[in-house]
Amino acid sequence: MPFNSPRLCLALIVTGLLGVACSSPEVKTTVAATPAAPPPIVAVPYDEAVRKAAQDLLANAKLPSDQRFSLIIDPLVDGNTGERTVATAAMEKSVVEMVKANFQQLEVQPFSNEVVSKLPLIMVGTFTPINLQGKADGERNAYRICFALADLKTGKIISKGLARSLPDGFDPTPLPFFRDMPVWSKDSAVDGYIKTCQGTKAGDPINPAYIDSVLAAATINEAIAAYESKRYRDSLALYHAVLKNPAGNQARVLAGIYMNNSKLGRKPAAMKSFGQLVDMGLSTDRLAIRFNFKPGATAFAADPLPYNQWLSEIARQTQRQTTCLEVAGHTRKSSSEQLDERLSLQRAEFVRQKLITVNPALAKRATAQGYGSQRALVGTGKGNDSDALDQRIEFKKTSC
């Protein structure tokens, strides 16, 4: 056997006697280069982050300079909840101002059915609380800005703009319509909007769930504006109109009908819509109700909302199901995860007992579970209207 054969070298390695005898000019050892660590994610002040994302979005679109284009903006949303906030409205205003000042070939037009039918460029965007590792869980110490510009004629994304914002310098409070929504559900149309922005790149198709619902979204936008202007009859008419479109069968539409009827004192009509919301939520396992609890306590806060009627409707529809029900409590993030879990469980049990009072048969079919702040949607721990959704109660069908 040659002295420098592979088998002899292996034997010498095992016995610890390997030396120069195993060297060979024909054998080259290559040490793999250590991959460079990704650059750290840098968050900058809110105004600067918005400008950066908008500038990248508009400059990277590379539109022909000798043409003019119509641009509509489907109002920007929180990327976790799908809600519009004071901050997202301010971001939209900043983008419009930048377009008018520096991108004259773009003409911003109202987000309406009439304009949508002409297939203009459309912008969507999300503003999402995250941690600095880019994840939407754990401690939320930054916000991710995502803008996307799409061409409705081709159905393609043509540009993206991204940035990270520090968690200060803006108001994350939901706008009035979203603060008033009794039921939270991020339905397929809202999911499609968010996915059109997040996880896409230039050249990708617009999410099908969003492209199918963009006409309905324009009417919903008008209905929300009418509600926030306290034109409840006009808003109600728009919501009923959008239900004629199959893509209009959305939680925020049924919620809008409920809320407008409630404002107009039409209680039977309001509860009919609430029942439809419950049915939709139970069928998709996304029924989350906003109950206002006393701070740090189990009981409901003094509130004019008809909680007993809501619970009666949930109990009635649960009784019709062949499954069981999990009543899940959630809380805002505090300094103690253990206390969060305990409080959320107590609140879930409080609501469960309310359901049993309405329908005693649910005693054997409904269970309570507390998740504390583990599944926070906002997760900033601000303790105000901006993260009120984090102390929701969810109802989910389970096997018996």
N, C-alpha and C positions, 0 to 999 in steps of 0.2 A: 504493500500500500504506500503510495507516495506520502512523504512526510507532511505535505501541506494539503492532503485531501480533506474534503468536508467531513467525512466520517471520523478521521483522526482528530481533527480540530474539535468536533463536538465532544469526543471522549476527553480531550485535554481540558475543555471548558468545565466538564462535569467534575474532573478531579482537581481542578484548580491549578493545572500546570501549563495553561496556555501562555505562550510567550511569542517571541518573534517568529517561531517556527511556523505559526499558522498564518502569517502575513502573506499576502500574495499581491503582486502588482496588478493582477487582473481583477481583483475584488475591490470595489469602491463603495465606501459607506457614505450615504447621504443623510444628513440630519434634517428632518422636516422643519421648515421655518415655523415658528410659533405665530399663529394668526394674530393679526393686529386686533386689539380690543376695539369694539365699536365706540365711536365718539360719544361722550356723555350727552344725554338729553338736556338741553339748556332751556330753562323757562325764562321769559323776559316779561317786563310789565305789559299789562293787558293791551293798552293802546298800541304799543309797539308790535305786539304779536298779531293784532288784527291787521295792522298796515302791512306787515310782512306777508301774511297769508293771502291778503287781497292782491298785493302787488305780484306775488308769484302766480296766482290764479290768472290774472288778466294778462300779464306779460307772456306767460307760457302758452297762452291760447293760440298765438301766431296766426291771427286772422289776417286775411288779405287787406293791405292798407288802403286799397282803392274801393272798398265796399263798406257799406253801413249795415249794422245788424241790430235787430230788436232784442232786448234782454228783459226777461222777467225773473223775479226772485220769489221762489216759494219760501215763505218765512222760515228762518233758521230755528233750530230746535236744540234742546239738551239731548245729547247723544245717548244717555241712559234712560231717560223718562219719556222722550218724545214731546216734552212740553216746551212751549215758547216762554221765554223769560225776559225780564227787563234788559238783561245783558245781551241776549240774542237779538232783540229789537235794536239795541244800540249798535251792534255789529253790522246789521243790515244797513242802517243809516250811514255808517262810515263807508261801507262799500259803495253805496250810491253816490256819496260825495266824491269818492276817488274816481269813479267812472266819469262823472260829469267834468271833473277837473283835468283828467289826464288821458282819458280814452274816449275821445269824441266820436269815434266810429261806432260806439255802442250807444243805443238809445234805450234807457230804462223805461219800461212801460208797465202799466198795472197788471197784477196777477189776476186775470179775469178769463172767463170762458172765451170771450171774443178774441182776446190776444192769443190764448193758448191754441185755439183752432188754426192760427196762422203758422204754427210750428216754429216759434222763435228759439233763440238760445235760452236756456233756463239754468239758474244757479240754485243749488241747495247747499246747506251747511249745517254742521253740528258743533256744539261746544260742550265738551265732556269732562267732568271731573275725573282725574286719574292720579296715580302716583308717578314719581319721576322715572320709574321703570317702564312707563307707558301702559300700565295695566289699570283697568277700571275696578280694582278691588284694593283692599288694604287701606292704608292712610291716604286720603286724597289731598295731595299737597301741590297740585298743578292742574291746569286745564288744557285739553288738547283741542285746537281749532282745526277743523277740516272743512275746506270749501271745494266744491266740484262744479264745473261748468260743463253743460251737456247741450247737444244739438238735437232738438226734438225731430228734425227732419231725418237724420241718420240713426237716431236712437243710440248715439255713442257719447261717451265722456270725452271731452276734448282738452280739458285742463284740470289741474288740481292745485290747491294751495294749502300748505300745512304750517302750523306753528304751535308752540307751547307757551301758555300764559301763566304767570304767577297768580296765586289765588286771591288777589286783592285788586282793588281799583275798579270794581264793577258790582252790579246788583244782580244776584242770581235768582231773585224772587220770581216765581211764575206770574205771568200776566193774569188779569182777573178771571178770564174764562177758565183757565187751567187751575187756578186756586179754588174755583167753585165746583169743579167736577167732583161728583161724589164717588165715582168709580174710576179706577185707573186700569187701563188695558192698552198695551202697546200692540195694536192689531197689525195685520199683514201689510196694510197700506203704509202705516208709520214705519214698520220694520223695513219696507222697501225703500222708503225715503232715506233712512239712516244708512242702509247698505249701499245705496247709490253713491253715498259720499265716502263711507268708511270701507277700506279694503279693496278699493278700485284704483285703477291707474288710467291715464289717457289711452284711449283706444278701446277700453272695455265697454260693453253694452250697459245701458241704464237697466237697473233692476226691473224685471218684468212686473212685479207687484206694484212698483211705483208708476211705471209708464202706463199701466192699465187704469190707474186711479188719478192721473194728473188733472183731468177735467173736473172730477169730483172735488179734488183738492182746491181748485180755484173757487168753486161755490162755497165750500166749507170755510175758506178764508174770508169770503164776504160775510158769511153767517156769523163768524166769530167777531168780526169788526162791528157788525150790527149789535151783537150782544153786549160788547164792551162799551158801546155808545148808548146803551139802555134802550135800544129800539127792538124790544123783545118780540113784537108782532112781526116785524120785518125779518128778524133772525129766524123765528119759527117757520115762516113761509119758505125761507131759503133751505132750511134743513129738511123740510118735507119734500121740497123739490129735488134735492140731491138724492133722496131715497129712491127716486124713480130710476136712477142710474145704479145698476147692480154693484158697481164699485163704491157706492155710497153707503153700503151696509157696514158701517164702522162704529166702534164704540163711541168715538167722539161725536158722531152724528146723533146717536141715540141719547147720549149725555146732553147734547145741546137741546134736543127736544124736551127732555126732562127738565132742564134748568129754565128754559123759557116758559114752559107751562107753569112751573113753580112760581116764577116771578109774576106771572099773569093771574095767579090764584086758581089755576085749573088743576086741582088736586087729583081727580080720577085720571085725567089724561097724563099727568106727570107720573103717577104710579104705574100706569100701563107701560110707559117708556122705561121706567126703572126695572120693571119685571123683564122687559126685553134685554136690558143690560145684564141682569142676573143670568138669564138663560144663555146669552152669548158667552159670558164669563165662565160659567160652569161647563159649557160644552168645550171650551178651549183651555180650561185649567188656568185662566188668567183673571180671576175675579178678586180684585183687591179694593176694599172699601176704606175711605178716609173717615175715621172716627176721631173726633177731638177728645183726648183724654186730659184729665187734670195733670199738671206737671208732676212727674215722678209718681203718679198714683194710678190706681186701677180703674176707677169710675170715670164715666163720661164727664166732660166739662159742661157747664151750662151752655146750651146751644139751641137755637131755634130749629135746627134740622130735625126731620122726622125719623130719628133713629129706630124707634119701635116699629114704624111702618116698613122701614128697610129690612129689619130683621124678620118681620113677619113674612115678607115676600121671599127672603132667602130660605126660611124654614119651610114655606109652602112648596117651593120648587125642589128643595132637597128631598122632601118627603116623596115626591114623584119619581125620584131616581132609584135605581136598584143598587146603587153603590153607597158607600159610607162617605163621611165628610171629615176632612182635617181643617180645623180652625187654627190658623197659624198667626202668631203674634210677632211683630217686628218693632224695633225701637231705633231711635237715633243713637249714634255712637257717643258713648260717654267714656269716662276714665276707667270704667270697670266692666269688662266683658261679662263677668259673672253676674253683676247686678243687672246688666242689660238683658241677659237671658231670663233671669228670674222675673223681671218686670214684664217682659214680653209674654211669658207663660201665664202670668197672673191675668194679664189683659185678655189673652186668648180664652182662658177659662171663664172669665167674666162674660165675654160675648157668647161663649158656648152655653152658659147657664141661661142667658137671655133667650137663646134659641129654644132651649128645652122648656122654658116657661111658656113659649108660644106653642110648641109641639113636643109634649113629653116623650113621644116615640123616638125622638132623636137622642135620648139619653144613652141608648145602646149603639147608636150609629155615628155619633159625632165625637171626635177626640180633639184635645187641645195640645198645641205644640208651640214652644217658644224658641225663636231663632235669634233673639237679641238683635245685634247689629251686623250679624254675619252676612246677611243678604241685603245690605243697604243699597238703595238705588242711587242716592245722592252721596251719602257718606262723608259729608264735610263736618258734621257735628255742630253746625251753627246754631241749632236750637230755635229757628224761626220759620217763617213761611217757606223759605228756600228749601228746607229739607223735611218739611212736614210729611211728605210721602214715605219717609223712612219709618214712620210709626203706624203704618197701615196694618189692617187685618186682612189676611187672604183666606179664601175658601177654596178648597181643592178636593175633588172627588178621589176617593181611595177605595181599594178593595176591602170587603168586609171579612 
